[in-house]
Amino acid sequence: LDLHLLAEGRHLDLHRHLGAHPATIDGADGVAFAVWAPHATALAVTGDWNHWDRLATPLARVGASEVWTGFSPHARVGHRYKFAVTGPTGATVEHADPLAFRSQGAPDTASMVVGPSTYEWHDHEWLAGRPADPWNGPLSIYEVHLGSWRRDPADPGRERTYRELAPDLAAYVADLGFTHVELLPVMGHPFAGSWGYQVTSYFAPTARWGEPDDLRFLVDTLHRAGIGVIADWVPAHFPKDEWALARFDGTPLYEHADPRRGEQLDWGTYVFDFGRGGV
């Protein structure tokens, strides 16, 4: 069923199946890996546990499907990893996981294995009281780029973390009477100058401002101050970095194969092929 829904583009929980997930198989604790790569001829996972050896943790295609899976009893939460994808030409490129929940901060580019979050939320009162139809009530949105908001005058080159920003941002927005904060993209992006609009890791918050639980703290703090949170999401285009989504299986996979439709010339980026189910 998962493979069928993936092919049709109707799998709404794909992040629970693809990527890297701690698992216990045949009594052994480790990490299960799965990745969509239709045109790959070979695939493996390289990471901290196997000394980045492309031959140590191979993945196998699931029958005649477009998905490759495997399991390593040596991989653990916190390990860095990439998929070593061999394409039709025989060239092998190491890519970050398209569905990773955590990624390294630039200039490093590996994905990271994560386990269930232990963060304790305290926004139950806000969740219980938020309106079911907020578009019919007062709505005033403060848009903010976290990396440039209220930098320290003594050190203007340093960006503040999610946790450092949280209390100041919540107090400022609440004092001005806004109902919501809209965050410029907090998904993983290697080029700070894009302000988050050239995403490489759609399921991982950028590490430049902290860890995933730190972002949870920011959202939790805003909710407790009565402020809703909207996250910008960028499905229009993605950067051409070789280690990310570009030519993922050695062919135009996430991007449209026709360069007239597959490239955003103004930005130097690729455009998604929305006619393909896996995309």
C-alpha positions as CSV (number, residue, x, y, z in Angstrom):
1,L,0.0,0.0,0.0
2,D,2.9,2.4,0.8
3,L,4.5,1.8,-2.6
4,H,1.1,2.3,-4.3
5,L,0.4,5.6,-2.6
6,L,4.0,6.8,-3.2
7,A,3.6,6.1,-6.9
8,E,0.3,8.0,-7.0
9,G,1.6,10.9,-5.0
10,R,-1.0,10.4,-2.3
11,H,1.1,9.1,0.7
12,L,0.6,11.7,3.4
13,D,2.8,9.9,6.0
14,L,5.8,9.1,3.8
15,H,8.2,10.6,6.4
16,R,7.3,7.7,8.7
17,H,8.6,5.2,6.1
18,L,11.4,6.7,4.1
19,G,14.5,8.2,5.7
20,A,16.3,6.9,8.8
21,H,14.3,5.4,11.7
22,P,15.6,3.6,14.8
23,A,14.2,0.1,14.8
24,T,14.6,-3.4,16.3
25,I,14.8,-6.2,13.8
26,D,15.3,-9.8,14.8
27,G,16.2,-8.7,18.3
28,A,18.9,-6.3,17.1
29,D,18.7,-2.6,17.8
30,G,19.8,-0.3,15.0
31,V,18.5,2.0,12.3
32,A,16.3,1.2,9.2
33,F,16.9,3.2,6.1
34,A,14.7,3.7,3.1
35,V,15.0,6.0,0.1
36,W,13.2,6.6,-3.2
37,A,15.6,6.3,-6.1
38,P,14.0,4.7,-9.2
39,H,16.9,4.9,-11.6
40,A,19.7,4.0,-9.2
41,T,21.7,0.9,-10.1
42,A,23.2,0.5,-6.6
43,L,22.7,2.2,-3.2
44,A,24.4,2.2,0.2
45,V,24.4,4.2,3.4
46,T,27.7,5.7,4.5
47,G,28.1,7.1,8.0
48,D,29.9,7.4,11.3
49,W,29.3,3.7,12.2
50,N,30.9,2.3,9.1
51,H,33.7,4.9,8.7
52,W,32.0,6.2,5.6
53,D,32.6,3.0,3.7
54,R,30.4,2.9,0.6
55,L,30.4,-1.0,0.6
56,A,29.7,-1.6,4.3
57,T,25.9,-0.9,4.5
58,P,24.3,-1.7,1.1
59,L,20.6,-1.2,0.5
60,A,18.4,-3.4,-1.7
61,R,15.6,-2.6,-4.0
62,V,12.2,-3.6,-2.7
63,G,11.1,-6.1,-5.4
64,A,10.6,-4.2,-8.6
65,S,9.7,-1.0,-6.9
66,E,11.4,2.4,-6.9
67,V,12.4,2.2,-3.2
68,W,15.6,0.9,-1.6
69,T,15.8,-0.3,2.0
70,G,18.3,-1.7,4.5
71,F,19.1,-2.1,8.2
72,S,22.3,-1.5,10.2
73,P,22.6,-2.9,13.7
74,H,25.6,-0.6,14.2
75,A,23.9,2.7,13.4
76,R,22.7,4.8,16.3
77,V,20.9,8.0,17.1
78,G,23.2,10.9,16.6
79,H,25.2,9.3,13.8
80,R,25.8,11.3,10.7
81,Y,25.0,9.6,7.3
82,K,24.5,10.0,3.6
83,F,23.1,7.9,0.8
84,A,25.8,6.8,-1.7
85,V,23.7,6.6,-4.9
86,T,25.1,5.0,-8.1
87,G,23.3,6.2,-11.2
88,P,22.8,4.8,-14.7
89,T,26.2,6.1,-15.8
90,G,28.1,4.3,-13.0
91,A,29.0,7.5,-11.1
92,T,28.4,7.4,-7.4
93,V,27.4,10.6,-5.5
94,E,26.8,10.9,-1.8
95,H,23.5,12.7,-1.1
96,A,21.9,13.9,2.1
97,D,18.6,12.1,3.0
98,P,15.6,13.9,1.4
99,L,13.5,13.0,4.5
100,A,16.0,13.5,7.2
101,F,14.7,14.9,10.5
102,R,18.0,16.6,11.4
103,S,20.9,17.9,9.2
104,Q,24.3,19.4,9.9
105,G,24.8,23.1,9.7
106,A,26.6,24.6,6.8
107,P,29.2,24.1,5.4
108,D,28.8,20.5,6.6
109,T,26.1,18.6,4.6
110,A,25.4,15.2,6.2
111,S,22.0,14.1,7.6
112,M,21.7,12.9,11.2
113,V,19.8,10.0,12.8
114,V,17.3,11.1,15.4
115,G,15.1,9.3,17.9
116,P,11.7,10.3,19.4
117,S,11.8,13.8,20.9
118,T,11.7,14.0,24.7
119,Y,10.7,17.7,24.7
120,E,7.8,18.4,27.1
121,W,5.3,20.8,25.6
122,H,3.5,23.4,27.8
123,D,1.2,24.9,25.2
124,H,-1.9,22.8,26.0
125,E,-4.0,25.8,27.0
126,W,-3.2,27.6,23.7
127,L,-4.0,24.5,21.6
128,A,-7.3,23.9,23.4
129,G,-8.4,27.6,22.9
130,R,-7.3,28.2,19.4
131,P,-10.2,28.9,17.0
132,A,-11.3,26.2,14.6
133,D,-11.7,28.9,11.9
134,P,-9.1,31.6,12.5
135,W,-9.7,33.2,9.1
136,N,-13.1,34.5,10.5
137,G,-11.6,36.3,13.5
138,P,-8.9,38.9,14.1
139,L,-5.7,38.0,12.3
140,S,-2.5,40.1,12.4
141,I,0.8,38.4,11.2
142,Y,4.3,39.5,12.1
143,E,6.7,38.1,9.5
144,V,10.3,37.5,10.8
145,H,13.6,36.1,9.5
146,L,15.1,34.6,12.6
147,G,18.7,34.9,11.4
148,S,18.6,38.7,11.2
149,W,16.1,39.6,14.0
150,R,17.6,41.7,16.8
151,R,21.2,40.7,16.5
152,D,23.5,41.5,19.3
153,P,25.0,45.0,18.7
154,A,28.2,43.9,20.3
155,D,28.5,40.9,17.9
156,P,26.3,41.7,14.9
157,G,27.9,38.8,12.9
158,R,26.5,36.2,15.2
159,E,22.9,34.9,14.7
160,R,20.9,34.2,17.8
161,T,19.6,30.7,18.5
162,Y,16.0,29.5,18.6
163,R,16.1,29.5,22.4
164,E,17.8,32.9,22.7
165,L,15.2,34.5,20.4
166,A,12.1,32.8,22.0
167,P,11.4,35.1,25.0
168,D,12.2,38.4,23.3
169,L,10.3,37.5,20.1
170,A,7.2,36.4,22.1
171,A,7.2,39.5,24.3
172,Y,7.7,41.9,21.4
173,V,5.0,40.4,19.2
174,A,2.5,40.1,22.0
175,D,3.1,43.7,23.1
176,L,2.4,44.9,19.6
177,G,-0.9,43.0,19.4
178,F,-0.1,40.5,16.7
179,T,-1.9,37.2,16.7
180,H,0.6,35.2,14.7
181,V,4.3,35.0,13.8
182,E,5.2,33.9,10.3
183,L,8.7,32.4,10.2
184,L,10.6,32.8,7.0
185,P,11.7,29.2,6.1
186,V,13.3,27.4,9.0
187,M,13.9,24.2,6.9
188,G,17.5,23.2,6.2
189,H,19.1,25.5,3.6
190,P,22.9,25.8,2.9
191,F,22.9,29.4,1.6
192,A,22.1,31.9,4.3
193,G,21.7,34.7,1.7
194,S,18.5,32.9,0.4
195,W,16.8,33.7,3.8
196,G,15.6,30.1,3.7
197,Y,14.0,30.1,0.3
198,Q,16.4,27.6,-1.2
199,V,15.6,24.5,0.8
200,T,17.6,21.3,0.8
201,S,16.1,19.5,3.8
202,Y,12.3,19.9,3.9
203,F,11.9,17.8,7.1
204,A,14.8,19.1,9.1
205,P,15.0,22.5,10.7
206,T,18.1,24.4,9.9
207,A,20.9,23.7,12.3
208,R,22.3,27.3,12.1
209,W,20.0,28.3,15.0
210,G,20.0,25.1,17.0
211,E,18.6,21.6,17.3
212,P,15.0,20.4,16.5
213,D,14.1,20.6,20.2
214,D,15.3,24.2,20.3
215,L,12.8,25.0,17.5
216,R,10.1,23.2,19.5
217,F,11.0,25.5,22.5
218,L,10.5,28.6,20.3
219,V,7.1,27.4,19.0
220,D,6.1,26.4,22.6
221,T,7.1,29.8,23.9
222,L,5.1,31.7,21.3
223,H,2.1,29.5,21.9
224,R,2.3,30.1,25.6
225,A,2.3,33.9,24.9
226,G,-0.9,33.4,22.8
227,I,0.8,33.7,19.5
228,G,0.1,31.3,16.6
229,V,3.0,30.1,14.4
230,I,3.0,29.9,10.6
231,A,6.0,28.4,8.8
232,D,6.8,29.5,5.3
233,W,7.2,26.5,3.0
234,V,8.9,26.6,-0.4
235,P,7.7,24.2,-3.1
236,A,8.6,26.4,-6.0
237,H,12.3,25.4,-6.5
238,F,15.4,23.9,-4.8
239,P,19.1,24.5,-5.1
240,K,21.4,22.6,-7.5
241,D,23.8,21.4,-4.8
242,E,25.1,18.0,-5.9
243,W,24.8,16.5,-2.3
244,A,21.1,17.4,-2.0
245,L,18.1,16.7,-4.2
246,A,19.7,17.6,-7.6
247,R,20.0,14.6,-10.0
248,F,19.3,12.4,-6.9
249,D,19.4,9.0,-8.6
250,G,21.7,10.1,-11.4
251,T,18.9,11.4,-13.4
252,P,16.4,14.4,-13.1
253,L,14.2,12.9,-10.4
254,Y,12.9,15.7,-8.2
255,E,13.4,18.3,-10.9
256,H,11.6,18.3,-14.3
257,A,13.7,16.7,-17.0
258,D,12.9,19.4,-19.6
259,P,15.3,22.3,-18.8
260,R,12.6,24.7,-20.1
261,R,10.4,23.6,-17.3
262,G,13.0,22.2,-14.8
263,E,15.1,25.3,-14.1
264,Q,14.4,28.6,-12.5
265,L,16.9,30.7,-14.4
266,D,16.4,33.9,-12.2
267,W,17.5,32.0,-9.1
268,G,19.8,29.3,-10.5
269,T,17.7,26.6,-9.1
270,Y,15.7,23.5,-10.2
271,V,11.9,23.4,-10.4
272,F,10.1,20.4,-9.0
273,D,8.4,17.9,-11.4
274,F,5.0,17.8,-9.8
275,G,3.7,15.3,-12.4
276,R,5.7,12.6,-10.7
277,G,4.1,10.8,-7.8
278,G,7.2,10.5,-5.6
279,V,7.8,14.2,-5.9
